[in-house]
Amino acid sequence: MEFSVWLGFFAASWAISLSPGAGAIAAMSAGLNHGFKRGYFMTIGLILGILTQIVFVGAGLGALIAASEQAFAVVKWVGVAYLVYLGIQQWRAPARPLVAQQAEGTRVTRRQLVMRGWGINAVNPKGTVFLLAVVPQFLNLHTSLTPQYAVIGATLAFTDAVVMAGYTVLAARVLSALRSEGHLKVMNRVFGSLFVAAGALLATFKKAAD
């Protein structure tokens, strides 16, 4: 990939990462509930989910999902169900200050946070369709595609790592200012509702017409 082409994709990747969506909600939710150090493991999962999508697209599975109504519907509704499930879990999360959670031991492990983040981005047909629409514009089809996909994956991973760190630390700062259980309950329900809303939006997403 030529440097000028990569520079264009680098600029586009910032716009992709900064755009609000399920990943941003997940990063802020993790920061709210677990603080920055533990909550950032959600971002690791989100990045792994993006890389999984790139592997799917590179292997041709993304094109199959985009072309098949049935495959697209299955992936879409799995994603919807997962986001709604996370929303319900967030809504029902105990309203305990972070200090109390640390003293009692955090219920959600780092591994669970990584897997949650992975699930959000890996099972998202919007991401697949987006990558199929955008990535080919930056590929040189006359040279090996594998190193080009590697560069694209590394670029998206970098921008997402930086942006989601910002979302996570922002929510963690808000958390440190919240002391009452009432405030924390409200925040949990706000983020729970946002997850459900993200699921509802995904449910309305349709495969582009051929």
C-alpha positions as CSV (number, residue, x, y, z in Angstrom):
1,M,0.0,0.0,0.0
2,E,1.4,3.4,-1.1
3,F,1.9,6.0,1.7
4,S,-0.5,8.4,0.1
5,V,-3.2,5.7,-0.1
6,W,-2.5,4.7,3.5
7,L,-2.7,8.4,4.6
8,G,-6.2,8.6,3.2
9,F,-7.3,5.5,5.0
10,F,-5.7,6.7,8.2
11,A,-7.8,9.8,8.0
12,A,-10.9,7.7,7.3
13,S,-10.2,5.4,10.1
14,W,-10.3,8.2,12.7
15,A,-13.8,9.1,11.4
16,I,-14.8,5.5,11.7
17,S,-13.6,5.2,15.3
18,L,-15.0,8.5,16.4
19,S,-18.5,7.9,15.1
20,P,-20.8,7.0,17.9
21,G,-22.0,3.4,18.0
22,A,-22.2,0.2,20.0
23,G,-18.4,0.2,20.5
24,A,-18.4,3.7,22.0
25,I,-21.3,2.8,24.3
26,A,-19.5,-0.4,25.4
27,A,-16.3,1.5,26.1
28,M,-18.1,4.1,28.2
29,S,-20.1,1.5,30.0
30,A,-16.9,-0.4,30.9
31,G,-15.3,2.8,32.1
32,L,-18.4,3.7,34.2
33,N,-18.6,0.3,35.9
34,H,-15.0,-0.8,36.2
35,G,-12.8,2.3,35.9
36,F,-10.1,2.8,33.2
37,K,-7.6,0.1,34.0
38,R,-10.1,-2.8,34.0
39,G,-12.6,-1.2,31.7
40,Y,-10.0,-0.9,28.9
41,F,-10.1,-4.6,28.4
42,M,-13.5,-4.0,26.7
43,T,-11.5,-2.0,24.1
44,I,-9.1,-4.9,23.5
45,G,-12.2,-7.1,22.7
46,L,-13.6,-4.4,20.4
47,I,-10.3,-4.3,18.5
48,L,-10.2,-8.1,18.2
49,G,-13.8,-7.9,16.9
50,I,-12.7,-5.5,14.2
51,L,-9.8,-7.7,13.2
52,T,-12.2,-10.7,13.0
53,Q,-14.4,-8.7,10.6
54,I,-11.3,-7.9,8.5
55,V,-10.4,-11.6,8.3
56,F,-14.0,-12.4,7.3
57,V,-13.9,-9.8,4.6
58,G,-10.5,-10.8,3.4
59,A,-11.5,-14.5,3.3
60,G,-14.7,-13.7,1.3
61,L,-17.1,-14.6,4.1
62,G,-18.1,-10.9,4.4
63,A,-19.1,-10.9,0.8
64,L,-21.2,-14.1,1.3
65,I,-23.0,-12.5,4.3
66,A,-23.6,-9.3,2.3
67,A,-24.9,-11.3,-0.7
68,S,-27.1,-13.8,1.1
69,E,-30.3,-12.6,2.6
70,Q,-30.5,-15.5,5.0
71,A,-26.9,-15.3,6.2
72,F,-27.2,-11.5,6.6
73,A,-30.5,-11.9,8.6
74,V,-28.9,-14.5,10.9
75,V,-25.9,-12.4,11.7
76,K,-28.0,-9.3,12.1
77,W,-30.4,-10.8,14.6
78,V,-27.7,-12.4,16.6
79,G,-26.1,-9.0,16.9
80,V,-29.4,-7.4,17.9
81,A,-30.0,-10.1,20.5
82,Y,-26.5,-9.6,21.9
83,L,-26.8,-5.8,22.2
84,V,-30.2,-6.1,23.9
85,Y,-28.8,-8.7,26.3
86,L,-26.0,-6.3,27.2
87,G,-28.5,-3.5,27.7
88,I,-30.6,-5.6,30.1
89,Q,-27.4,-6.6,32.0
90,Q,-26.4,-3.0,32.3
91,W,-29.8,-1.9,33.4
92,R,-29.8,-4.5,36.1
93,A,-26.2,-3.9,37.2
94,P,-25.9,-3.1,41.0
95,A,-25.5,0.6,41.7
96,R,-22.3,0.4,43.8
97,P,-19.5,3.0,43.8
98,L,-16.3,1.8,42.2
99,V,-14.5,1.8,45.6
100,A,-17.1,-0.6,47.0
101,Q,-16.8,-2.8,43.9
102,Q,-13.0,-3.0,44.3
103,A,-13.3,-3.9,47.9
104,E,-15.8,-6.7,47.2
105,G,-14.1,-7.9,44.1
106,T,-15.3,-7.2,40.6
107,R,-17.7,-9.8,39.3
108,V,-16.9,-9.3,35.7
109,T,-13.4,-10.6,34.8
110,R,-11.0,-9.1,32.3
111,R,-11.6,-12.1,30.0
112,Q,-15.4,-11.5,30.1
113,L,-14.9,-7.9,29.2
114,V,-12.7,-8.9,26.3
115,M,-15.2,-11.4,25.1
116,R,-18.1,-8.9,25.4
117,G,-16.2,-6.4,23.3
118,W,-15.3,-9.0,20.7
119,G,-18.9,-10.1,20.4
120,I,-20.1,-6.5,19.8
121,N,-17.9,-5.9,16.8
122,A,-17.5,-9.4,15.4
123,V,-21.2,-10.1,15.2
124,N,-22.2,-6.8,13.4
125,P,-23.3,-7.0,9.8
126,K,-23.1,-3.2,9.6
127,G,-19.4,-3.5,10.1
128,T,-19.1,-6.2,7.5
129,V,-21.0,-4.2,4.9
130,F,-19.1,-1.0,5.8
131,L,-15.7,-2.8,5.3
132,L,-16.8,-4.2,2.0
133,A,-17.8,-0.8,0.8
134,V,-14.8,1.2,2.1
135,V,-11.8,-1.1,2.2
136,P,-11.7,-2.0,-1.5
137,Q,-11.2,1.6,-2.4
138,F,-7.8,1.5,-0.7
139,L,-6.7,-1.8,-2.1
140,N,-4.3,-2.4,-5.0
141,L,-5.8,-5.5,-6.6
142,H,-2.6,-6.0,-8.7
143,T,-0.5,-6.8,-5.6
144,S,-0.8,-9.3,-2.7
145,L,-3.8,-8.5,-0.6
146,T,-2.7,-10.1,2.6
147,P,-0.1,-7.4,3.6
148,Q,-2.6,-4.7,2.6
149,Y,-5.3,-6.2,4.9
150,A,-2.7,-6.4,7.6
151,V,-1.9,-2.7,7.3
152,I,-5.7,-1.8,7.3
153,G,-6.2,-4.0,10.4
154,A,-3.3,-2.4,12.2
155,T,-4.5,1.1,11.3
156,L,-8.0,0.5,12.5
157,A,-6.7,-1.2,15.7
158,F,-4.5,1.8,16.4
159,T,-7.2,4.5,15.9
160,D,-9.8,2.4,17.9
161,A,-7.3,1.9,20.7
162,V,-6.8,5.6,21.1
163,V,-10.5,6.7,20.6
164,M,-11.9,4.0,22.9
165,A,-9.4,4.9,25.5
166,G,-10.8,8.4,25.4
167,Y,-14.4,7.2,25.8
168,T,-13.4,4.8,28.6
169,V,-11.4,7.4,30.6
170,L,-14.2,9.9,30.1
171,A,-16.8,7.6,31.6
172,A,-14.3,6.6,34.4
173,R,-13.9,10.3,35.3
174,V,-17.7,10.7,35.5
175,L,-17.8,7.6,37.7
176,S,-15.3,9.1,40.1
177,A,-17.6,12.1,40.6
178,L,-20.6,9.9,41.4
179,R,-21.1,8.9,45.0
180,S,-24.7,8.1,45.5
181,E,-26.4,4.9,44.5
182,G,-29.2,6.9,42.9
183,H,-26.8,8.6,40.5
184,L,-25.1,5.3,39.6
185,K,-28.4,3.6,39.0
186,V,-29.4,6.3,36.6
187,M,-26.1,6.0,34.7
188,N,-26.5,2.2,34.5
189,R,-30.0,2.6,33.1
190,V,-28.9,5.3,30.6
191,F,-26.2,3.0,29.2
192,G,-28.5,0.0,29.3
193,S,-31.0,2.0,27.3
194,L,-28.3,3.0,24.8
195,F,-27.4,-0.6,24.3
196,V,-31.0,-1.5,23.6
197,A,-31.3,1.5,21.3
198,A,-28.2,0.3,19.4
199,G,-29.8,-3.1,19.0
200,A,-33.0,-1.5,17.8
201,L,-31.1,0.5,15.2
202,L,-29.3,-2.6,14.1
203,A,-32.7,-4.3,13.7
204,T,-33.7,-1.7,11.1
205,F,-30.5,-2.1,9.1
206,K,-31.1,-3.7,5.7
207,K,-28.7,-5.3,3.2
208,A,-28.1,-2.9,0.3
209,A,-29.9,-3.8,-2.9
210,D,-27.8,-5.4,-5.6
